[in-house]
């Protein structure tokens, strides 16, 4: 059970902002719950997090950009089951 998730932010442009990325899982592909929450970042960053226990059938990345302006983030989120 469990898995490993990686976040890599490779470029930030525009007004200052913050990227908050999560990995979510779901048993039915309809109802989603947060599985892993990366530390919110304002710039270039990398983070690797692990989760133990059961990971449901469906997995997706979810993200939000917050801030006063139009921030643009280039990033990748990856998840691998154990």
C-alpha positions in Angstrom: 0.0 0.0 0.0 0.9 3.7 -0.1 2.7 5.7 -2.7 5.2 8.5 -3.4 4.3 11.9 -4.9 6.7 14.5 -6.4 6.1 18.2 -7.2 8.6 20.1 -9.4 8.0 23.8 -10.1 10.3 24.8 -13.0 9.1 28.3 -13.9 7.2 31.2 -12.4 6.1 34.2 -14.3 3.8 37.2 -13.8 2.7 38.8 -10.5 3.6 37.2 -7.2 1.4 34.3 -6.2 1.4 30.9 -4.5 0.9 27.4 -5.9 -0.9 24.9 -3.7 -0.8 21.4 -5.2 -2.4 18.2 -3.9 -2.8 14.6 -4.9 -6.3 13.3 -4.4 -7.8 9.8 -4.6 -11.3 8.4 -5.2 -13.0 5.0 -5.1 -15.5 5.9 -7.8 -14.0 8.8 -9.8 -16.7 11.1 -8.5 -16.0 11.8 -4.8 -12.4 13.0 -4.3 -10.4 13.3 -1.0 -7.0 14.8 -0.4 -4.3 12.2 -0.2 -1.1 14.3 -0.2 -0.7 18.0 0.3 2.5 19.7 -0.9 3.8 22.8 0.9 2.4 25.9 -0.9 5.2 27.5 -2.9 5.7 31.1 -4.3 8.6 30.1 -6.6 10.8 27.3 -7.9 10.6 24.2 -5.7 10.8 20.5 -5.5 9.1 18.2 -2.9 8.8 14.5 -2.4 6.2 13.1 0.0 5.2 9.6 0.9 1.8 8.2 2.0 1.2 4.8 3.7 -2.0 2.7 3.7 -4.6 2.2 1.1 -4.6 4.4 -2.0 -8.0 4.2 -3.8 -8.5 3.2 -7.4 -8.4 6.7 -9.0 -5.7 9.3 -8.4 -5.4 12.8 -9.8 -3.5 16.1 -9.2 -5.4 19.2 -8.1 -3.9 22.7 -7.7 -4.8 26.3 -7.0 -2.9 29.5 -7.7 -3.6 32.4 -5.3 -2.3 35.9 -5.1 -3.1 39.4 -6.2 -2.2 39.1 -9.8 -1.9 36.7 -12.7 0.8 34.3 -11.7 1.8 31.5 -14.1 3.5 28.4 -12.8 5.1 25.6 -14.9 5.1 22.5 -12.8 4.7 18.7 -12.8 3.1 16.4 -10.3 3.7 12.7 -10.3 2.4 9.9 -8.2 3.5 6.2 -8.0 1.9 3.5 -6.0 4.1 1.1 -4.0 
